[in-house]
Amino acid sequence: MQIIDGKATAALIKQEIAAEVEKIVAQGGKRPHLAAILVGHDGGSETYVKNKVLACEACGFKSSLIRMEESVSEEEMLAQIRQLNDDPDVDGFIVQLPLPRHIDEQKVIMAIDYRKDVDGFHPINVGRMAIGLPCFISATPLGIITLLQRYGIETSGKKCVILGRSNIVGKPMAQLMMQKHYGDATVTVCHSHSKTLKEECREADILIAAIGQPDFVTADMVKEGAVVIDVGTTRVPDATRKSGFRLNGDVKYDEVAPRCSFITPVPGGVGPMTICSLMNNTLAAAKKEIYS
């Protein structure tokens, strides 16, 4: 069993990005600029955005954080997005989700210029990804594909089972694993209403768990030698931790790991790669690689 170290892989990729950025700047080019909009003071969102700012520093990017109170109106939010769309110095930007209930999340995503949508959530990017055209790919699925490639894990012709059908992970992951250029695998998507979920999981060569339920995947659901990718990051109470909680994956790691050929831990697996993929998308936006 080999642990897939997302933290170390992400650190290496950020070094590669930083070296490329310094070359661009040395040749008179513009330093990539990523902006983020953060609404309210949710603890999880604060942590994610802080990590994104730190990643920008590590990659040699310029970063801007725009804070808005939870009471912000939808119109004020859309006005801020229009401002970032029109700012020639901003190469890409993200709106940290979730948003307060009075703001229509889909309307906000639609308002972002798809050429600056480094989160890959805009329907134009989602649609282009579905038919295999160049686009910004949603950061978590892109991070998983990158891990599989960097660890030399064979995906072509393999049976891949994805637990979860969210727009952010499950659906785009299925699209990528199906496509010849990325996974080239035979893909099954399971969810809470799947009648034969356990049986499907037991047949998987590659199992990607993104269902949001701690310890959902147990040893009896995993075949010997499978590759298991755990996307889950649920905060569960833990009195032994200073924070009072720990991050828990969707996979019951201690009992599943001995059955695997490869497995990602939580934390330190997929999470660091998500932020790393965002940096890759920002660099591509700055270089006008996708939409010139």
KAVENPE-V633633 format. One record per residue. SS is DSSP state (2 for helix, 1 for strand, 0 for the rest). PSI is psi in whole degrees, 0 to 359 (999 if undefined). NEAR is the number of other C-alpha atoms within 10 Angstrom. Layout:
BEGIN
SS	PSI	NEAR
SS	PSI	NEAR
END
This chain:
BEGIN
0	129	13
1	132	13
1	130	14
1	111	22
0	94	19
2	328	25
2	312	17
2	320	14
2	317	19
2	319	25
2	318	17
2	315	13
2	321	17
2	325	23
2	318	14
2	318	12
2	314	20
2	319	19
2	320	13
2	320	15
2	316	22
2	325	17
2	315	12
2	313	15
2	319	13
2	331	11
0	11	9
0	9	9
0	173	13
0	140	17
0	130	20
0	143	25
1	117	21
1	130	28
1	152	22
1	138	19
1	125	20
1	121	22
1	127	22
0	197	16
0	39	12
0	131	12
2	314	8
2	315	10
2	320	16
2	315	15
2	314	11
2	313	13
2	320	19
2	316	13
2	327	14
2	321	23
2	317	21
2	321	14
2	322	21
2	316	25
2	315	14
2	330	15
2	356	25
0	21	21
0	158	23
1	139	17
1	148	19
1	136	15
1	121	16
1	114	11
1	137	12
1	144	16
0	158	11
0	337	16
0	0	11
0	141	14
0	160	14
2	321	16
2	319	11
2	320	11
2	313	18
2	326	18
2	320	13
2	321	15
2	318	21
2	322	14
2	317	12
2	323	21
2	322	21
2	352	11
0	111	11
0	341	9
0	338	15
0	117	22
0	322	27
1	155	30
1	160	27
1	153	22
1	116	21
0	123	15
0	156	11
0	162	12
0	161	16
0	153	16
0	331	8
0	357	11
0	129	18
0	107	11
2	318	16
2	322	11
2	321	11
2	313	17
2	318	20
2	332	15
2	339	17
0	134	22
0	120	18
0	339	22
0	349	21
0	5	25
1	74	28
0	351	30
0	342	27
0	30	25
0	343	23
0	140	23
2	330	13
2	316	17
2	320	21
2	316	22
2	317	13
2	320	14
2	319	20
2	328	17
0	11	11
0	23	15
0	156	12
0	137	12
0	175	24
0	122	30
0	136	25
0	134	26
2	318	26
2	310	25
2	320	25
2	321	24
2	320	25
2	315	25
2	318	19
2	317	19
2	314	22
2	319	18
2	315	14
2	331	11
0	5	13
0	33	9
0	121	14
0	126	15
0	335	21
0	124	17
0	358	14
0	158	16
1	120	19
1	125	29
1	129	26
1	124	26
1	112	29
0	144	20
0	32	18
0	158	13
0	337	12
0	324	16
0	297	23
2	305	23
2	308	17
2	327	24
2	318	27
2	317	25
2	314	19
2	318	23
2	336	25
2	325	21
0	140	18
0	319	12
0	337	10
0	276	18
0	319	23
0	33	19
0	169	22
1	118	18
1	134	22
1	132	18
1	124	19
1	155	21
0	187	16
0	338	10
0	5	7
0	125	11
0	325	10
0	37	10
2	310	17
2	318	15
2	317	12
2	315	21
2	320	27
2	341	17
0	354	17
0	132	25
0	325	24
1	122	28
1	120	26
1	112	27
1	113	25
0	54	25
0	347	25
0	25	18
0	113	15
0	136	17
0	27	16
0	319	16
1	117	24
0	169	16
2	325	18
2	356	14
2	359	18
0	129	25
0	154	18
0	130	18
0	5	16
1	158	23
1	125	28
1	122	29
1	118	26
1	112	29
0	347	29
0	138	25
0	79	20
1	135	17
1	119	14
1	143	13
1	137	13
0	105	12
0	341	10
0	348	9
0	146	9
0	321	8
0	341	9
0	0	11
1	167	14
1	160	18
1	131	14
1	134	23
0	178	29
0	349	24
1	135	30
0	86	16
2	308	20
2	325	11
2	337	12
2	320	21
2	314	25
2	340	15
2	347	19
1	156	20
1	322	17
1	146	20
1	146	25
1	137	26
0	166	23
0	121	22
0	178	19
0	6	16
0	264	26
2	324	27
2	305	24
2	331	22
2	333	28
2	312	23
2	322	25
2	319	30
2	325	26
2	321	28
2	319	27
2	318	21
2	322	28
2	319	27
2	317	25
2	322	19
2	318	26
2	325	23
0	356	18
0	39	13
0	328	12
0	309	14
0	98	13
0	999	8
END
